[in-house]
Amino acid sequence: MTDLPEVTWLTIPDLTELLGLKVSQVRRLIEDRSLLASRIDGVWKVPELFIVDGEPMHELRGTLVVLADSGFSDEEAMRWLLSEEGSLGVSPIAALLAGRKAEVRRVAQALGF
């Protein structure tokens, strides 16, 4: 995951403080696919971009489900979300932040394996 564009990563303890949740609650958000985490240097981390207004981005969960249904592994989904996508003109996470949820999910489905 180190070859991705500049991303600020949050650890589980960072997330507990930021979200005001217990470690078990943060882990549940990851298990429920409300957040996506990657193991970096042996530590689970979540991109700061996935947190909006002090909570997990609402559009992320459904997008992660579409990606999983399309055959993406968690690592592939993370890479895709954070890297520029030619058909969107920006990274999928930037498009989600800009309110382009339907377009992002259509592209994700089209890329399915």
C-alpha positions in Angstrom: 0.0 0.0 0.0 3.0 2.3 0.2 2.9 3.1 -3.6 -0.4 5.0 -3.2 -0.7 8.8 -3.5 -0.2 10.9 -0.4 -2.6 9.4 2.2 -2.8 10.2 5.9 -3.4 6.9 7.7 -5.2 6.5 11.0 -4.6 3.6 13.4 -7.3 1.9 15.5 -6.3 4.0 18.5 -6.5 7.2 16.4 -10.0 6.2 15.2 -11.2 5.5 18.8 -10.2 9.0 19.8 -11.5 10.7 16.6 -14.8 8.8 16.5 -15.3 8.6 20.3 -15.7 4.8 20.1 -14.3 1.8 21.9 -11.7 -0.4 20.1 -14.4 -3.1 19.7 -16.7 -0.6 18.1 -14.1 0.5 15.6 -13.3 -3.1 14.7 -17.0 -3.7 14.2 -17.1 -0.8 11.7 -14.3 -2.5 9.8 -16.0 -5.9 9.9 -19.3 -4.5 8.8 -17.5 -2.8 5.9 -18.4 0.7 7.1 -14.7 1.3 7.0 -11.9 -0.4 5.1 -8.5 -1.0 6.7 -5.2 -2.2 5.4 -2.3 -3.7 7.4 0.6 -1.4 7.0 3.9 -2.2 8.7 2.0 -4.8 10.8 -0.6 -2.2 12.0 -4.2 -1.9 10.8 -4.8 1.6 9.4 -7.7 3.4 7.7 -7.3 6.4 5.4 -8.3 9.7 7.0 -10.3 10.4 3.8 -12.8 7.7 4.9 -13.8 9.9 7.9 -16.2 12.8 7.2 -17.6 15.1 9.8 -16.3 12.8 12.6 -17.9 9.6 11.3 -17.3 7.0 8.6 -18.3 8.3 5.1 -21.8 7.1 4.5 -21.2 6.3 0.9 -18.3 4.1 1.6 -20.1 1.0 2.9 -22.3 0.5 -0.2 -19.3 1.1 -2.4 -17.3 -1.5 -0.6 -20.1 -4.0 -1.0 -20.3 -3.3 -4.7 -16.5 -3.8 -5.0 -16.6 -7.1 -3.0 -19.5 -8.3 -5.2 -17.4 -7.3 -8.2 -14.6 -9.6 -7.1 -12.3 -7.0 -5.5 -10.2 -8.1 -2.5 -9.9 -5.6 0.3 -6.4 -4.7 -0.9 -7.6 -4.2 -4.5 -10.5 -2.2 -3.2 -8.3 0.1 -1.2 -5.9 0.6 -4.1 -8.8 1.4 -6.4 -10.5 3.8 -4.1 -7.3 5.8 -3.5 -5.7 5.8 -7.0 -6.8 8.0 -9.9 -9.5 6.3 -12.0 -9.3 7.4 -15.6 -13.1 7.2 -16.3 -13.8 9.4 -13.2 -10.9 11.8 -13.8 -10.1 11.6 -10.1 -9.7 8.9 -7.5 -12.9 7.1 -6.6 -12.7 8.4 -3.0 -12.4 12.0 -4.3 -15.5 11.4 -6.5 -17.4 10.0 -3.5 -16.4 13.1 -1.5 -17.8 15.2 -4.3 -21.1 13.5 -4.2 -20.7 11.2 -7.2 -21.7 8.0 -5.5 -23.8 6.5 -8.3 -21.1 7.1 -10.9 -18.4 5.6 -8.7 -20.5 2.5 -8.1 -21.3 2.1 -11.8 -17.6 2.2 -12.6 -16.8 -0.3 -9.8 -19.5 -2.7 -11.2 -18.1 -2.3 -14.8 -14.6 -3.3 -13.6 -15.9 -6.5 -11.9 -14.0 -9.7 -12.4 
